Amino acid sequence: MARLEAVATEQTALDDADPARWDSVLARVAVFLPDAETFAGRAHRELSDDATGIQISLSPGELSLTVPYWYSGPDAQRLIAVLRSMVLAIEDETGLTAYDP
């Protein structure tokens, strides 16, 4: 476990295919988060949307989507509908399968 944790915390660069994969994900989610801001670094990409609180991150070996938990009622239902559509678009674009522990 210690070895795995050490590897996970190393700042490694994204592989050669990751920037193109990220650009394709951004193109697919732009319809859902048109005002989101992006950050690009050597080992990380991130999209953050202040209006919804949604963040999508790409780091070596991982693509993650996070969403705040403060929504309730009809607002939560609308957000879940958007998230489901986004996840389907990301899965379609990347070939990955979403997993929520």
C-alpha positions, 0 to 999 in steps of 0.5 A, a space after each residue: 500500500 505504501 508503494 501505491 500511495 507513493 506512486 499516486 502522489 508523484 507528479 507525473 506528466 499526462 501521457 501523449 494521448 491525454 490532451 486530445 482525450 481532454 479536448 474531446 471531453 471538453 467539447 462534449 460537456 461544453 453544452 452542459 457547462 458553457 461558462 466553465 473555466 479550464 486549467 491546463 498543467 503538465 500533470 493535470 487538467 481541470 474544468 470548473 463551473 462556478 454556477 453549478 459547482 461541478 468540476 471535471 479533472 484529468 490526471 495521470 490514470 484518472 478522469 473524475 467528476 465532482 459535484 457539490 452536495 448542497 442541492 435539494 428538491 427540484 434543483 437536485 433533480 435538475 442537477 442529477 439529470 445534467 450529470 447523467 447526460 454528462 456522464 453518458 457523453 463522457 463515457 461515449 467519448 472516452 470508452 470509460 465506465 463511470 464508477 461512483 463508490 
